[in-house]
Amino acid sequence: MRLNQCQNFHDFRRMARQRLPGPIFNYIDGAADDETTYRRNTQAFEACDLVPDVLRGVAQVDMSVSVMGQKLALPVYCSPTALQRLFHHDGERAVAAAAGKFGTMFGVSSLGTVSLEEARKISGGPQVYQFYFHKDRGLNRDMMARAKKAGVQVMMLTVDSITGGNRERDKRTGFAIPFRLNLAGIAQFAIKPAWAVNYVTHERFRLPQLDGHVDMGGGAMSISRYFTDMLDPAMSWDDVAAMVKEWGGQFCLKGIMSVEDARRAVDIGCTGIVLSNHGGRQLDGSRSAFDQLAEIVDAVGDRIDVMMDGGVQRGTHVLKALALGAKAVGLGRYYLFPLAAAGQPGVERALDLMRIEIERAMKLMGCRSVSDLQRRHLRFR
Ligand SMILES: Cc1cc2nc3c(=O)[nH]c(=O)nc-3n(C[C@H](O)[C@H](O)[C@H](O)COP(=O)(O)O)c2cc1C
């Protein structure tokens, strides 16, 4: 399959699967336990029908939104994801550049493979820095200071990963960082020599956000030990309140699911929340963010920017979330498979297809701007 033949998520996924060694494809594609939540995330959109208006004069549509103080040309952004240079040698550079071209926001993960400073220079668009809460409070403070100095606009603390999810596909293949592949896993790499040549002929794989803390050579700390040894499962609302104060700018929590927690986020001064179950990769059986959206928008939507992610594969999925009151919608695997398939041109093609789908669907819904999308445009089965 070639890039210009890719028309949708499924095509990109197929192309990524062809290109990537099995353990890496399954790291992206996989989720926790029985992957029920992963499947449910997309199914949730399918249980909701659109009810269009017609004859509304939709020659021009405005897809822009304002979220967390940022103006985005599209109502979607690239959610932060780990290890992108493992999927394609350009990794975060490709995603930062593509997001910038489309006038939208992108996230750099604490487990990113390009420094947040370099990503900042590449993209003209707004940047999120996603981080986890470490036992070492000094490290937390240093990270925030570093992000501030680099000009990052939005801090995003992920709160659903206090411990690693049970990713059984990774256990089967032996996927870990540093690599600790089993024989079947090694064989999978051997049959994708193009990926392997690319990997070894580009700069050394690093986690620049955690330089000095996580050793990619395999000595000091693997990623799974990063989660178990360095992150603080005792993190509390008081800890986060102190961070929000220290940052003093746009601060959101990613992985909020309950109304109670959404209210607390408002109380401690957060400016945004992302309803998310981490793409089904953490707590299997967790509700989909889309199903939980209306309740949370009703409770706090007038006081905080509510975003959501999980399972978004189509422009119509985005429209449904916006109609329920989301301010913007995060994309994960939707841009990761194109990244793996074709680097920056892949991400650009995926964002362009999404832009075209959103524009077409808005016209077909009789909506000239995102604010025209209302709950009356939706019926749940
Ligand atoms: C391969 C992969 C790596 C991810 N890494 C991170 C991460 O480092 N930090 C984080 O907050 N979320 C991470 N996520 C979750 C995404 O930000 C997002 O919440 C999720 O992918 C949305 O679901 P979707 O993939 O169905 O769109 C990751 C997701 C994937 C698929």
PDBQT file of the ligand as one rigid body, heavy atoms in Angstrom, charges set to zero:
ROOT
HETATM    1  C1  LIG A 401       1.712   4.326  21.543  1.00  0.00    +0.000 C 
HETATM    2  C2  LIG A 401       1.051   5.273  22.499  1.00  0.00    +0.000 A 
HETATM    3  C3  LIG A 401       1.830   5.969  23.420  1.00  0.00    +0.000 A 
HETATM    4  C4  LIG A 401       1.228   6.879  24.313  1.00  0.00    +0.000 A 
HETATM    5  N1  LIG A 401       2.015   7.593  25.170  1.00  0.00    +0.000 NA
HETATM    6  C5  LIG A 401       1.445   8.487  26.022  1.00  0.00    +0.000 A 
HETATM    7  C6  LIG A 401       2.241   9.274  26.911  1.00  0.00    +0.000 A 
HETATM    8  O1  LIG A 401       3.463   9.183  26.919  1.00  0.00    +0.000 OA
HETATM    9  N2  LIG A 401       1.596  10.142  27.739  1.00  0.00    +0.000 N 
HETATM   10  C7  LIG A 401       0.236  10.285  27.742  1.00  0.00    +0.000 A 
HETATM   11  O2  LIG A 401      -0.298  11.064  28.519  1.00  0.00    +0.000 OA
HETATM   12  N3  LIG A 401      -0.539   9.570  26.895  1.00  0.00    +0.000 NA
HETATM   13  C8  LIG A 401       0.027   8.682  26.039  1.00  0.00    +0.000 A 
HETATM   14  N4  LIG A 401      -0.771   7.960  25.177  1.00  0.00    +0.000 N 
HETATM   15  C9  LIG A 401      -2.234   8.197  25.162  1.00  0.00    +0.000 C 
HETATM   16  C10 LIG A 401      -2.614   9.268  24.147  1.00  0.00    +0.000 C 
HETATM   17  O3  LIG A 401      -2.153  10.541  24.505  1.00  0.00    +0.000 OA
HETATM   18  C11 LIG A 401      -4.151   9.344  23.975  1.00  0.00    +0.000 C 
HETATM   19  O4  LIG A 401      -4.735   9.560  25.241  1.00  0.00    +0.000 OA
HETATM   20  C12 LIG A 401      -4.737   8.081  23.348  1.00  0.00    +0.000 C 
HETATM   21  O5  LIG A 401      -3.870   7.552  22.373  1.00  0.00    +0.000 OA
HETATM   22  C13 LIG A 401      -6.096   8.377  22.727  1.00  0.00    +0.000 C 
HETATM   23  O6  LIG A 401      -6.661   7.223  22.181  1.00  0.00    +0.000 OA
HETATM   24  P1  LIG A 401      -6.605   6.838  20.627  1.00  0.00    +0.000 P 
HETATM   25  O7  LIG A 401      -5.213   6.301  20.371  1.00  0.00    +0.000 OA
HETATM   26  O8  LIG A 401      -7.655   5.810  20.494  1.00  0.00    +0.000 OA
HETATM   27  O9  LIG A 401      -6.863   8.100  19.856  1.00  0.00    +0.000 OA
HETATM   28  C14 LIG A 401      -0.178   7.047  24.293  1.00  0.00    +0.000 A 
HETATM   29  C15 LIG A 401      -0.956   6.342  23.358  1.00  0.00    +0.000 A 
HETATM   30  C16 LIG A 401      -0.360   5.469  22.456  1.00  0.00    +0.000 A 
HETATM   31  C17 LIG A 401      -1.217   4.745  21.457  1.00  0.00    +0.000 C 
ENDROOT
TORSDOF 0
